[in-house]
Amino acid sequence: MKKIGFLLAIAFAFCLSEVKAQTWPFGAGTNMTSLTAAGGTVVVNITNQFTYMGTVPTLTANATLSLTASSYLKAGAILLVNVKTNGTETTALTGLLSAPTVTGVAGKTWTQGFIYNGSKFYPMGAKIQVD
């Protein structure tokens, strides 16, 4: 009986170590180029199945985020965008992003998730204010 308990403990520990090593479901995410505070247009080529904006910009002018995608990007790819606005700056979402322009709220951060259908990134829901 002790042997079975010991073997189960080893199997459980192995399973836990395997879970920690996995980054579900796409592997490691890619930190994309962020918008700049001064606004303007930033073009980002999405090359990974999971991409996020690691640095949250604080916009002081209107900005445009335009996406392109690598030919090997598959349907189901996920993109997470986070933007903070100083006032009511707008963020236009263009290129492969099929979404309306977002108007910020003074001093607040908004976030939105997008999913790729093989030709465009579409919102997975409405943008949300996170602070």
GROMACS elastic network, one bead per residue, 0.5 to 0.9 nm:
[ bonds ]
;  ai    aj funct       b0    kb
    1     4     6  0.52757   500
    1     5     6  0.63871   500
    1     6     6  0.86860   500
    2     5     6  0.51118   500
    2     6     6  0.61123   500
    2     7     6  0.86146   500
    3     6     6  0.50713   500
    3     7     6  0.61563   500
    3     8     6  0.85917   500
    4     7     6  0.50865   500
    4     8     6  0.61034   500
    4     9     6  0.85737   500
    5     8     6  0.51105   500
    5     9     6  0.61860   500
    5    10     6  0.87276   500
    6     9     6  0.51003   500
    6    10     6  0.63284   500
    6    11     6  0.86875   500
    7    10     6  0.51155   500
    7    11     6  0.61531   500
    7    12     6  0.85612   500
    8    11     6  0.50184   500
    8    12     6  0.60239   500
    8    13     6  0.85426   500
    9    12     6  0.50964   500
    9    13     6  0.61419   500
    9    14     6  0.85718   500
   10    13     6  0.51357   500
   10    14     6  0.61407   500
   10    15     6  0.86414   500
   11    14     6  0.50792   500
   11    15     6  0.62190   500
   11    16     6  0.87336   500
   12    15     6  0.50778   500
   12    16     6  0.62834   500
   12    17     6  0.87408   500
   13    16     6  0.51339   500
   13    17     6  0.62897   500
   13    18     6  0.86963   500
   14    17     6  0.51800   500
   14    18     6  0.62639   500
   14    19     6  0.87386   500
   15    18     6  0.50998   500
   15    19     6  0.62334   500
   15    20     6  0.87748   500
   16    19     6  0.51023   500
   16    20     6  0.63387   500
   16    21     6  0.87494   500
   17    20     6  0.52571   500
   17    21     6  0.63759   500
   17    22     6  0.89633   500
   18    21     6  0.51492   500
   18    22     6  0.64782   500
   19    22     6  0.53380   500
   19    23     6  0.81956   500
   20    23     6  0.77052   500
   22    25     6  0.81248   500
   22    27     6  0.71561   500
   22    28     6  0.87832   500
   23    26     6  0.67787   500
   23    28     6  0.59531   500
   23    29     6  0.84783   500
   24    27     6  0.60547   500
   24    28     6  0.82400   500
   25    28     6  0.88868   500
   25    50     6  0.88294   500
   26    29     6  0.74780   500
   26    48     6  0.82916   500
   26    49     6  0.59330   500
   26    50     6  0.63609   500
   26    77     6  0.84391   500
   27    49     6  0.81678   500
   27    50     6  0.78717   500
   28    48     6  0.87248   500
   28    49     6  0.89796   500
   28    50     6  0.74546   500
   29    48     6  0.70624   500
   29    49     6  0.74805   500
   29    51     6  0.53643   500
   29    52     6  0.69495   500
   30    46     6  0.87728   500
   30    47     6  0.82964   500
   30    48     6  0.64481   500
   30    49     6  0.84654   500
   30    50     6  0.63711   500
   30    52     6  0.62255   500
   30    53     6  0.84338   500
   30    54     6  0.87264   500
   31    34     6  0.86714   500
   31    50     6  0.89851   500
   31    51     6  0.59873   500
   31    52     6  0.52048   500
   31    53     6  0.56251   500
   31    54     6  0.54204   500
   31    55     6  0.82304   500
   32    44     6  0.71922   500
   32    45     6  0.86341   500
   32    46     6  0.79715   500
   32    51     6  0.63682   500
   32    52     6  0.58939   500
   32    53     6  0.52738   500
   32    54     6  0.69655   500
   32    55     6  0.85572   500
   33    42     6  0.79175   500
   33    43     6  0.84847   500
   33    44     6  0.66482   500
   33    53     6  0.69603   500
   33    54     6  0.83615   500
   33    55     6  0.82200   500
   34    42     6  0.76265   500
   34    44     6  0.87246   500
   34    53     6  0.61236   500
   34    54     6  0.77002   500
   34    55     6  0.62899   500
   34    56     6  0.71451   500
   34    57     6  0.66621   500
   34    65     6  0.87582   500
   34    81     6  0.89778   500
   34    83     6  0.89924   500
   35    38     6  0.85086   500
   35    39     6  0.69143   500
   35    40     6  0.80404   500
   35    41     6  0.76730   500
   35    42     6  0.60911   500
   35    55     6  0.88312   500
   35    56     6  0.82089   500
   35    57     6  0.60339   500
   35    58     6  0.85962   500
   35    59     6  0.79314   500
   35    63     6  0.71498   500
   35    64     6  0.78831   500
   35    65     6  0.70932   500
   35    83     6  0.82014   500
   36    39     6  0.54987   500
   36    40     6  0.75008   500
   36    41     6  0.87143   500
   36    42     6  0.81135   500
   36    57     6  0.60877   500
   36    58     6  0.75960   500
   36    59     6  0.67380   500
   36    60     6  0.87519   500
   36    61     6  0.89539   500
   36    63     6  0.78770   500
   37    40     6  0.87932   500
   37    57     6  0.60226   500
   37    58     6  0.53805   500
   37    60     6  0.53011   500
   37    61     6  0.66921   500
   37    62     6  0.88093   500
   37    63     6  0.83890   500
   37    85     6  0.87023   500
   38    58     6  0.89117   500
   38    59     6  0.64431   500
   38    60     6  0.57225   500
   38    61     6  0.53665   500
   38    62     6  0.77819   500
   38    63     6  0.78555   500
   39    42     6  0.86238   500
   39    59     6  0.63843   500
   39    60     6  0.68634   500
   39    62     6  0.50534   500
   39    64     6  0.72805   500
   39    89     6  0.88587   500
   39    91     6  0.86528   500
   40    61     6  0.77936   500
   40    62     6  0.68223   500
   40    64     6  0.60937   500
   40    65     6  0.86650   500
   41    63     6  0.58452   500
   41    65     6  0.59859   500
   41    66     6  0.71488   500
   41    92     6  0.89494   500
   42    63     6  0.79473   500
   42    64     6  0.62933   500
   42    65     6  0.52538   500
   42    66     6  0.61685   500
   42    67     6  0.84753   500
   43    64     6  0.83577   500
   43    65     6  0.61903   500
   43    67     6  0.57094   500
   43    68     6  0.73213   500
   43    95     6  0.84550   500
   44    65     6  0.75845   500
   44    66     6  0.63323   500
   44    67     6  0.50358   500
   44    68     6  0.61797   500
   44    69     6  0.81977   500
   45    66     6  0.86726   500
   45    67     6  0.58571   500
   45    69     6  0.51409   500
   45    70     6  0.67272   500
   46    49     6  0.81361   500
   46    50     6  0.88409   500
   46    51     6  0.72332   500
   46    67     6  0.69686   500
   46    68     6  0.61476   500
   46    70     6  0.61894   500
   46    73     6  0.76833   500
   46    79     6  0.86786   500
   47    50     6  0.86599   500
   47    51     6  0.82262   500
   47    68     6  0.89464   500
   47    69     6  0.62106   500
   47    70     6  0.52746   500
   47    71     6  0.84478   500
   47    72     6  0.76945   500
   47    73     6  0.62410   500
   48    51     6  0.62432   500
   48    69     6  0.89673   500
   48    70     6  0.84334   500
   48    72     6  0.89556   500
   48    73     6  0.67269   500
   48    74     6  0.89004   500
   48    77     6  0.74018   500
   48    78     6  0.86939   500
   49    73     6  0.66332   500
   49    74     6  0.70533   500
   49    75     6  0.85724   500
   49    76     6  0.73967   500
   49    78     6  0.60704   500
   49    79     6  0.81617   500
   49   116     6  0.89727   500
   50    77     6  0.58268   500
   50    79     6  0.60389   500
   50    80     6  0.82771   500
   51    77     6  0.80921   500
   51    78     6  0.63210   500
   51    80     6  0.64266   500
   51    81     6  0.88186   500
   52    55     6  0.89903   500
   52    78     6  0.82879   500
   52    79     6  0.56471   500
   52    81     6  0.62668   500
   52    82     6  0.83447   500
   53    56     6  0.66480   500
   53    79     6  0.82866   500
   53    80     6  0.62944   500
   53    81     6  0.54531   500
   53    82     6  0.62150   500
   53    83     6  0.86978   500
   54    81     6  0.87275   500
   54    82     6  0.82052   500
   55    82     6  0.81666   500
   55    83     6  0.89272   500
   56    81     6  0.85134   500
   56    82     6  0.57195   500
   56    83     6  0.55419   500
   56    84     6  0.66002   500
   56   109     6  0.83926   500
   57    82     6  0.77681   500
   57    83     6  0.56432   500
   57    84     6  0.59055   500
   57    85     6  0.79567   500
   58    83     6  0.65425   500
   58    85     6  0.51188   500
   58    86     6  0.61824   500
   58   107     6  0.83275   500
   58   109     6  0.83427   500
   59    62     6  0.70813   500
   59    63     6  0.75551   500
   59    83     6  0.74869   500
   59    84     6  0.62329   500
   59    86     6  0.58129   500
   59    87     6  0.80399   500
   59    89     6  0.66552   500
   59    90     6  0.85987   500
   59    91     6  0.88786   500
   60    63     6  0.89943   500
   60    85     6  0.66581   500
   60    86     6  0.54956   500
   60    87     6  0.70629   500
   60    88     6  0.87444   500
   60    89     6  0.67141   500
   61    85     6  0.85584   500
   61    86     6  0.84582   500
   61    87     6  0.86664   500
   61    88     6  0.87826   500
   61    89     6  0.56717   500
   61    90     6  0.76692   500
   62    88     6  0.86505   500
   62    91     6  0.60336   500
   62    92     6  0.80155   500
   63    89     6  0.76738   500
   63    90     6  0.63194   500
   63    92     6  0.63089   500
   63    93     6  0.88688   500
   64    90     6  0.81933   500
   64    91     6  0.54194   500
   64    93     6  0.59786   500
   64    94     6  0.70800   500
   64   101     6  0.88208   500
   65    91     6  0.70328   500
   65    92     6  0.61670   500
   65    93     6  0.50955   500
   65    94     6  0.61417   500
   65    95     6  0.80669   500
   65    97     6  0.83485   500
   66    92     6  0.81328   500
   66    93     6  0.60091   500
   66    96     6  0.70049   500
   66    97     6  0.69377   500
   67    93     6  0.81670   500
   67    94     6  0.66193   500
   67    96     6  0.50999   500
   67    97     6  0.62218   500
   67   121     6  0.86523   500
   68    95     6  0.63440   500
   68    96     6  0.58593   500
   68    97     6  0.86354   500
   69    72     6  0.81775   500
   69    73     6  0.65167   500
   69    96     6  0.76139   500
   69   119     6  0.86968   500
   69   120     6  0.89171   500
   70    73     6  0.54748   500
   71    74     6  0.83665   500
   73    76     6  0.88644   500
   73    77     6  0.71470   500
   73   116     6  0.86501   500
   73   118     6  0.75913   500
   74    77     6  0.61546   500
   74   116     6  0.75364   500
   74   117     6  0.79094   500
   74   118     6  0.60210   500
   75    78     6  0.89791   500
   75   115     6  0.78504   500
   75   116     6  0.51691   500
   75   119     6  0.78633   500
   76   115     6  0.57980   500
   76   116     6  0.51645   500
   76   117     6  0.60990   500
   76   118     6  0.76043   500
   77   114     6  0.82964   500
   77   115     6  0.56611   500
   77   116     6  0.50798   500
   77   117     6  0.78659   500
   77   118     6  0.85655   500
   77   121     6  0.83905   500
   78   113     6  0.71161   500
   78   114     6  0.57382   500
   78   116     6  0.64527   500
   78   121     6  0.82223   500
   79   112     6  0.84079   500
   79   113     6  0.57323   500
   79   114     6  0.50502   500
   79   115     6  0.63992   500
   79   116     6  0.81426   500
   79   121     6  0.79823   500
   80   111     6  0.72254   500
   80   112     6  0.59787   500
   80   114     6  0.64100   500
   81   110     6  0.82751   500
   81   111     6  0.55194   500
   81   112     6  0.54552   500
   81   113     6  0.64079   500
   81   114     6  0.81818   500
   82   109     6  0.68865   500
   82   110     6  0.57727   500
   82   112     6  0.67740   500
   83    91     6  0.84287   500
   83   104     6  0.83616   500
   83   108     6  0.84083   500
   83   109     6  0.54712   500
   83   110     6  0.55308   500
   83   111     6  0.64702   500
   84   104     6  0.73880   500
   84   105     6  0.83581   500
   84   106     6  0.84523   500
   84   107     6  0.66769   500
   84   108     6  0.54899   500
   84   110     6  0.63330   500
   84   111     6  0.88068   500
   85    88     6  0.64972   500
   85    89     6  0.60647   500
   85    90     6  0.83203   500
   85   103     6  0.87421   500
   85   104     6  0.55287   500
   85   105     6  0.63750   500
   85   106     6  0.58361   500
   85   107     6  0.54844   500
   85   108     6  0.58995   500
   85   109     6  0.65290   500
   85   110     6  0.85050   500
   86    89     6  0.72363   500
   86   104     6  0.81418   500
   86   105     6  0.77054   500
   86   106     6  0.51523   500
   86   108     6  0.74888   500
   87   104     6  0.68118   500
   87   105     6  0.59928   500
   87   107     6  0.62884   500
   87   108     6  0.84470   500
   88   103     6  0.59150   500
   88   105     6  0.51485   500
   88   106     6  0.56417   500
   88   107     6  0.87246   500
   89   102     6  0.84177   500
   89   103     6  0.59015   500
   89   104     6  0.54524   500
   89   105     6  0.77984   500
   89   106     6  0.83196   500
   90   101     6  0.66052   500
   90   102     6  0.54641   500
   90   104     6  0.59696   500
   91   100     6  0.89611   500
   91   101     6  0.56042   500
   91   102     6  0.51392   500
   91   103     6  0.64927   500
   91   104     6  0.77966   500
   92    99     6  0.83521   500
   92   100     6  0.70928   500
   92   102     6  0.64705   500
   92   103     6  0.87602   500
   93    96     6  0.84297   500
   93    97     6  0.56155   500
   93    98     6  0.70310   500
   93    99     6  0.60171   500
   93   100     6  0.66667   500
   93   101     6  0.59317   500
   93   102     6  0.79964   500
   94    97     6  0.50661   500
   94    98     6  0.67001   500
   94    99     6  0.75885   500
   94   100     6  0.87888   500
   94   101     6  0.87387   500
   95    98     6  0.76255   500
   95   120     6  0.83501   500
   96   116     6  0.88247   500
   96   119     6  0.71924   500
   96   121     6  0.57788   500
   96   122     6  0.85809   500
   97   100     6  0.89740   500
   97   114     6  0.81708   500
   97   116     6  0.89311   500
   97   120     6  0.60019   500
   97   122     6  0.63650   500
   97   123     6  0.83552   500
   98   120     6  0.64439   500
   98   121     6  0.59460   500
   98   122     6  0.53457   500
   98   123     6  0.74938   500
   99   102     6  0.86489   500
   99   121     6  0.82667   500
   99   122     6  0.65234   500
   99   123     6  0.65313   500
  102   127     6  0.82642   500
  104   107     6  0.83713   500
  104   108     6  0.71377   500
  104   109     6  0.77563   500
  104   110     6  0.74847   500
  105   108     6  0.54800   500
  105   109     6  0.78271   500
  105   110     6  0.86208   500
  105   129     6  0.87483   500
  106   109     6  0.88282   500
  107   131     6  0.87340   500
  108   129     6  0.69431   500
  108   130     6  0.75034   500
  108   131     6  0.58170   500
  109   128     6  0.84687   500
  109   129     6  0.57376   500
  109   130     6  0.57198   500
  109   131     6  0.59194   500
  110   127     6  0.64042   500
  110   128     6  0.53869   500
  110   130     6  0.57313   500
  110   131     6  0.78307   500
  111   126     6  0.89823   500
  111   127     6  0.55718   500
  111   128     6  0.55127   500
  111   129     6  0.64911   500
  111   130     6  0.70077   500
  112   123     6  0.70673   500
  112   124     6  0.76354   500
  112   125     6  0.73292   500
  112   126     6  0.68237   500
  112   128     6  0.64917   500
  113   122     6  0.84378   500
  113   123     6  0.59139   500
  113   124     6  0.55609   500
  113   125     6  0.71306   500
  113   126     6  0.84852   500
  113   127     6  0.76896   500
  114   121     6  0.56219   500
  114   122     6  0.51810   500
  114   124     6  0.51896   500
  114   125     6  0.80176   500
  115   120     6  0.81021   500
  115   121     6  0.51474   500
  115   122     6  0.54408   500
  115   123     6  0.64546   500
  115   124     6  0.62918   500
  116   119     6  0.68146   500
  116   120     6  0.55042   500
  116   122     6  0.63894   500
  117   120     6  0.58013   500
  117   121     6  0.64949   500
  117   122     6  0.75731   500
  118   121     6  0.81791   500
  122   125     6  0.87617   500
  123   126     6  0.69414   500
  123   127     6  0.82226   500
  124   127     6  0.89171   500
  125   128     6  0.87452   500
